């Protein structure tokens, strides 16, 4: 079960992160937004990809948005804050290219948010046969 969830989390993550990365690069390279603004906009788009992908496929816990939504939003906001802080440190302080910085920050955040999603947001109900 864990291996399947990790695989599915990675697939949803690749789709969400790929979309995120493409939006960041498109906004920066066309001059529409600076890197920090671009990461904010792109992160908000990846929110929807992640929520529905993880709810319906990764963790297979299609419950009420009112039940899972606030926890998922808290996880996303935590991930967003951590992502922005890491991006800032890696890009501006370590002076790595913004594209490399996006990938490193996103990878770290993905690892942390997997466990938050699995054990808090999309946790199986007590007494459920699907409890893992």
PAMIVEX-132802 format. One record per atom (N, C-alpha, C, O): x, y, z; atom name; residue in one letter. Coordinates in steps of 0.2 Angstrom, whole numbers. Layout:
<dokes>
     xx     yy     zz  at  aa
      X      Y      Z  CA   A
...
</dokes>
This chain:
<dokes>
     xx     yy     zz  at  aa
      4     -6      0   N   X
      0      0      0  CA   X
      4      6      0   C   X
      3     11     -4   O   X
      9      6      4   N   X
     14     12      5  CA   X
     17     14     -2   C   X
     18     19     -4   O   X
     20      8     -5   N   X
     24      9    -11  CA   X
     19     12    -17   C   X
     21     16    -21   O   X
     13      9    -17   N   X
      8     12    -22  CA   X
      7     19    -21   C   X
      6     23    -25   O   X
      6     21    -14   N   X
      4     28    -13  CA   X
     10     32    -14   C   X
      9     38    -17   O   X
     16     30    -13   N   X
     22     34    -15  CA   X
     23     35    -22   C   X
     24     40    -25   O   X
     21     30    -26   N   X
     21     30    -33  CA   X
     16     35    -36   C   X
     18     40    -40   O   X
     10     34    -33   N   X
      5     39    -36  CA   X
      6     46    -33   C   X
      5     51    -37   O   X
      9     47    -27   N   X
     10     54    -25  CA   X
     16     57    -30   C   X
     15     63    -31   O   X
     20     53    -32   N   X
     26     55    -36  CA   X
     23     57    -43   C   X
     25     62    -46   O   X
     18     53    -46   N   X
     15     55    -52  CA   X
     11     61    -52   C   X
     12     66    -56   O   X
      7     62    -46   N   X
      3     68    -46  CA   X
      8     74    -44   C   X
      7     79    -47   O   X
     13     72    -41   N   X
     18     78    -39  CA   X
     22     80    -45   C   X
     23     86    -46   O   X
     24     75    -50   N   X
     27     77    -56  CA   X
     22     81    -60   C   X
     25     86    -63   O   X
     16     79    -61   N   X
     11     83    -65  CA   X
     11     90    -62   C   X
     11     95    -65   O   X
     10     90    -55   N   X
      9     97    -52  CA   X
     15    101    -52   C   X
     15    107    -54   O   X
     21     98    -51   N   X
     27    101    -51  CA   X
     29    103    -58   C   X
     32    109    -59   O   X
     28     99    -63   N   X
     29    101    -70  CA   X
     25    107    -72   C   X
     28    111    -76   O   X
     19    107    -70   N   X
     15    113    -72  CA   X
     17    119    -68   C   X
     18    124    -71   O   X
     19    118    -62   N   X
     22    124    -58  CA   X
     28    126    -61   C   X
     29    132    -62   O   X
     33    122    -63   N   X
     39    124    -66  CA   X
     38    127    -73   C   X
     41    133    -74   O   X
     33    125    -77   N   X
     32    128    -83  CA   X
     29    135    -83   C   X
     31    139    -86   O   X
     25    135    -78   N   X
     22    142    -77  CA   X
     27    147    -74   C   X
     27    153    -77   O   X
     31    145    -70   N   X
     36    149    -67  CA   X
     41    152    -73   C   X
     42    157    -74   O   X
     43    147    -77   N   X
     48    148    -82  CA   X
     44    153    -88   C   X
     47    158    -90   O   X
     38    151    -89   N   X
     34    155    -94  CA   X
     34    162    -92   C   X
     35    167    -96   O   X
     32    163    -86   N   X
     31    170    -83  CA   X
     37    174    -82   C   X
     37    180    -84   O   X
     42    171    -80   N   X
     49    174    -80  CA   X
     52    176    -87   C   X
     54    181    -88   O   X
     52    171    -91   N   X
     55    172    -97  CA   X
     52    177   -102   C   X
     55    180   -106   O   X
     45    177   -101   N   X
     41    182   -105  CA   X
     41    189   -102   C   X
     39    194   -105   O   X
     44    190    -96   N   X
     44    196    -93  CA   X
     38    198    -89   C   X
     37    204    -87   O   X
     33    193    -89   N   X
     27    195    -86  CA   X
     28    196    -78   C   X
     24    200    -75   O   X
     32    192    -75   N   X
     33    192    -68  CA   X
     40    190    -66   C   X
     44    187    -69   O   X
     42    193    -60   N   X
     49    192    -57  CA   X
     48    185    -54   C   X
     43    182    -53   O   X
     54    181    -53   N   X
     54    174    -50  CA   X
     49    173    -44   C   X
     46    169    -43   O   X
     50    178    -39   N   X
     46    177    -33  CA   X
     38    177    -34   C   X
     35    173    -31   O   X
     36    182    -38   N   X
     29    183    -40  CA   X
     27    176    -44   C   X
     22    174    -43   O   X
     31    174    -49   N   X
     30    169    -53  CA   X
     29    162    -49   C   X
     24    158    -50   O   X
     33    161    -44   N   X
     32    155    -40  CA   X
     26    155    -36   C   X
     23    150    -35   O   X
     24    161    -34   N   X
     17    162    -30  CA   X
     11    160    -34   C   X
      7    156    -32   O   X
     11    163    -40   N   X
      6    161    -45  CA   X
      6    154    -47   C   X
      0    151    -47   O   X
     11    151    -49   N   X
     12    144    -51  CA   X
     10    140    -45   C   X
      7    135    -46   O   X
     12    141    -39   N   X
     10    137    -33  CA   X
      2    137    -32   C   X
      0    131    -30   O   X
     -1    142    -33   N   X
     -8    142    -33  CA   X
    -12    138    -38   C   X
    -17    134    -36   O   X
     -9    137    -44   N   X
    -12    133    -49  CA   X
    -11    126    -47   C   X
    -15    121    -48   O   X
     -5    124    -45   N   X
     -3    117    -43  CA   X
     -7    115    -37   C   X
     -8    109    -36   O   X
    -10    119    -33   N   X
    -14    117    -27  CA   X
    -20    113    -30   C   X
    -21    108    -27   O   X
    -23    115    -35   N   X
    -29    111    -37  CA   X
    -27    104    -40   C   X
    -31     99    -39   O   X
    -22    104    -44   N   X
    -19     98    -47  CA   X
    -18     93    -41   C   X
    -20     87    -41   O   X
    -15     95    -36   N   X
    -13     91    -30  CA   X
    -19     89    -26   C   X
    -19     83    -25   O   X
    -23     93    -25   N   X
    -29     91    -20  CA   X
    -33     86    -24   C   X
    -34     81    -21   O   X
    -35     87    -30   N   X
    -39     82    -33  CA   X
    -36     76    -35   C   X
    -38     70    -34   O   X
    -29     76    -37   N   X
    -25     70    -38  CA   X
    -24     66    -32   C   X
    -25     60    -32   O   X
    -22     69    -27   N   X
    -21     65    -20  CA   X
    -28     63    -17   C   X
    -28     57    -15   O   X
    -33     67    -17   N   X
    -39     65    -15  CA   X
    -42     59    -18   C   X
    -44     54    -15   O   X
    -42     59    -25   N   X
    -46     54    -29  CA   X
    -41     48    -31   C   X
    -44     42    -31   O   X
    -35     49    -31   N   X
    -30     44    -34  CA   X
    -25     41    -29   C   X
    -25     35    -28   O   X
    -21     46    -26   N   X
    -15     44    -22  CA   X
    -18     40    -16   C   X
    -16     35    -14   O   X
    -22     44    -12   N   X
    -24     41     -6  CA   X
    -32     38     -6   C   X
    -34     35     -1   O   X
    -35     39    -11   N   X
    -42     37    -13  CA   X
    -46     38     -7   C   X
    -49     33     -4   O   X
    -47     44     -5   N   X
    -51     46      1  CA   X
    -55     52     -1   C   X
    -55     58      1   O   X
    -60     51     -6   N   X
    -65     56     -8  CA   X
    -70     57     -3   C   X
    -76     55     -3   O   X
    -68     62      2   N   X
    -73     64      7  CA   X
    -75     71      6   C   X
    -72     74      1   O   X
    -79     74     10   N   X
    -81     81      9  CA   X
    -75     85      9   C   X
    -70     85     13   O   X
    -76     90      5   N   X
    -71     96      5  CA   X
    -70     99     12   C   X
    -65    102     14   O   X
    -76    100     15   N   X
    -76    103     22  CA   X
    -72     99     27   C   X
    -70    102     32   O   X
    -72     92     26   N   X
    -68     88     31  CA   X
    -61     88     29   C   X
    -57     89     34   O   X
    -59     88     23   N   X
    -52     87     21  CA   X
    -49     94     19   C   X
    -43     95     20   O   X
    -53     98     16   N   X
    -51    105     13  CA   X
    -47    109     18   C   X
    -41    111     16   O   X
    -49    110     24   N   X
    -45    114     29  CA   X
    -38    111     30   C   X
    -33    115     31   O   X
    -38    105     31   N   X
    -32    102     33  CA   X
    -27    102     27   C   X
    -21    103     27   O   X
    -30    101     21   N   X
    -26    101     15  CA   X
    -23    108     13   C   X
    -18    109     12   O   X
    -28    113     15   N   X
    -26    120     14  CA   X
    -20    122     19   C   X
    -16    125     17   O   X
    -21    120     25   N   X
    -15    121     30  CA   X
     -9    118     28   C   X
     -4    121     28   O   X
     -9    112     25   N   X
     -3    108     22  CA   X
      0    112     16   C   X
      6    113     16   O   X
     -5    114     12   N   X
     -2    118      6  CA   X
      1    125      8   C   X
      6    127      5   O   X
     -2    128     13   N   X
      0    135     15  CA   X
      7    134     19   C   X
     12    138     18   O   X
      8    128     23   N   X
     14    127     26  CA   X
     19    125     20   C   X
     25    128     20   O   X
     17    121     15   N   X
     22    119     10  CA   X
     23    126      6   C   X
     29    126      4   O   X
     19    130      5   N   X
     20    136      1  CA   X
     25    140      5   C   X
     30    143      2   O   X
     24    141     11   N   X
     29    145     15  CA   X
     36    142     15   C   X
     41    146     14   O   X
     36    136     16   N   X
     43    132     16  CA   X
     46    133      9   C   X
     52    134      8   O   X
     42    132      4   N   X
     44    132     -3  CA   X
     47    139     -5   C   X
     52    140     -7   O   X
     43    144     -3   N   X
     46    151     -4  CA   X
     52    153      0   C   X
     57    156     -3   O   X
     52    151      6   N   X
     58    152     10  CA   X
     64    148      7   C   X
     70    151      7   O   X
     63    142      5   N   X
     69    138      2  CA   X
     71    141     -4   C   X
     77    142     -6   O   X
     66    143     -8   N   X
     68    146    -15  CA   X
     72    152    -14   C   X
     77    153    -17   O   X
     70    156     -9   N   X
     73    163     -7  CA   X
     81    161     -5   C   X
     85    164     -8   O   X
     81    156     -1   N   X
     88    155      2  CA   X
     92    152     -4   C   X
     98    153     -5   O   X
     90    147     -8   N   X
     94    144    -13  CA   X
     95    148    -19   C   X
    101    149    -21   O   X
     90    152    -21   N   X
     91    157    -27  CA   X
     95    163    -25   C   X
    100    165    -28   O   X
     93    166    -20   N   X
     96    173    -18  CA   X
    102    173    -14   C   X
    107    176    -15   O   X
    102    168     -9   N   X
    108    168     -5  CA   X
    113    163     -7   C   X
    119    165     -7   O   X
    111    157    -10   N   X
    116    152    -13  CA   X
    118    154    -20   C   X
    123    152    -23   O   X
    114    158    -23   N   X
    114    161    -30  CA   X
    115    156    -35   C   X
    118    156    -40   O   X
    110    151    -34   N   X
    109    146    -39  CA   X
    104    148    -44   C   X
    100    153    -42   O   X
    104    146    -50   N   X
     99    148    -55  CA   X
     92    147    -53   C   X
     91    142    -49   O   X
     88    151    -55   N   X
     81    150    -52  CA   X
     77    144    -54   C   X
     73    141    -50   O   X
     79    141    -60   N   X
     76    135    -62  CA   X
     79    129    -57   C   X
     75    125    -55   O   X
     85    129    -56   N   X
     88    124    -51  CA   X
     85    125    -44   C   X
     83    120    -41   O   X
     84    131    -42   N   X
     81    133    -35  CA   X
     74    130    -35   C   X
     72    128    -30   O   X
     70    131    -40   N   X
     63    129    -40  CA   X
     63    121    -39   C   X
     59    119    -35   O   X
     67    117    -43   N   X
     67    110    -42  CA   X
     70    108    -35   C   X
     66    103    -33   O   X
     75    111    -32   N   X
     77    109    -26  CA   X
     72    110    -21   C   X
     70    106    -16   O   X
     69    116    -21   N   X
     64    118    -16  CA   X
     58    113    -16   C   X
     55    111    -11   O   X
     56    112    -22   N   X
     50    108    -23  CA   X
     51    101    -21   C   X
     46     98    -18   O   X
     57     98    -22   N   X
     58     91    -20  CA   X
     58     91    -12   C   X
     55     86    -10   O   X
     61     95     -9   N   X
     61     95     -1  CA   X
     54     96      1   C   X
     52     92      6   O   X
     50    100     -2   N   X
     43    101      1  CA   X
     39     95     -1   C   X
     34     93      3   O   X
     40     92     -7   N   X
     36     86     -8  CA   X
     37     81     -3   C   X
     32     77     -1   O   X
     43     80     -1   N   X
     44     74      4  CA   X
     41     75     10   C   X
     38     71     13   O   X
     41     82     13   N   X
     38     83     19  CA   X
     30     83     18   C   X
     27     80     23   O   X
     27     86     13   N   X
     20     86     12  CA   X
     17     79     11   C   X
     11     78     12   O   X
     21     74      8   N   X
     18     67      7  CA   X
     16     65     14   C   X
     10     62     15   O   X
     20     65     19   N   X
     19     63     26  CA   X
     13     66     29   C   X
      9     63     33   O   X
     13     73     28   N   X
      7     77     31  CA   X
      1     75     28   C   X
     -4     74     31   O   X
      1     74     21   N   X
     -5     71     18  CA   X
     -7     64     20   C   X
    -13     63     21   O   X
     -3     60     20   N   X
     -4     53     22  CA   X
     -7     52     29   C   X
    -12     49     30   O   X
     -3     55     33   N   X
     -5     54     40  CA   X
    -10     59     44   C   X
    -11     58     50   O   X
    -11     64     40   N   X
    -16     69     43  CA   X
    -22     71     39   C   X
    -27     70     41   O   X
    -20     73     33   N   X
    -26     76     28  CA   X
    -30     70     26   C   X
    -36     70     27   O   X
    -27     65     23   N   X
    -31     60     20  CA   X
    -30     53     24   C   X
    -31     48     21   O   X
    -29     54     30   N   X
    -29     48     34  CA   X
    -36     44     34   C   X
    -41     47     34   O   X
    -35     37     34   N   X
    -41     33     34  CA   X
    -44     34     41   C   X
    -41     35     46   O   X
    -51     33     41   N   X
    -55     34     47  CA   X
    -53     28     52   C   X
    -52     22     49   O   X
    -54     29     58   N   X
    -53     23     63  CA   X
    -58     18     62   C   X
    -64     20     61   O   X
    -56     12     62   N   X
    -61      7     61  CA   X
    -62      5     53   C   X
    -66      0     51   O   X
    -59      9     49   N   X
    -60      8     42  CA   X
    -56      2     39   C   X
    -50      1     42   O   X
    -58     -2     35   N   X
    -54     -8     32  CA   X
    -48     -5     28   C   X
    -44     -9     27   O   X
    -49      1     26   N   X
    -43      4     22  CA   X
    -38      7     26   C   X
    -33     10     23   O   X
    -38      6     33   N   X
    -34     10     37  CA   X
    -27      7     36   C   X
    -26      1     36   O   X
    -22     11     34   N   X
    -15      9     32  CA   X
    -11     12     36   C   X
     -5     11     36   O   X
</dokes>
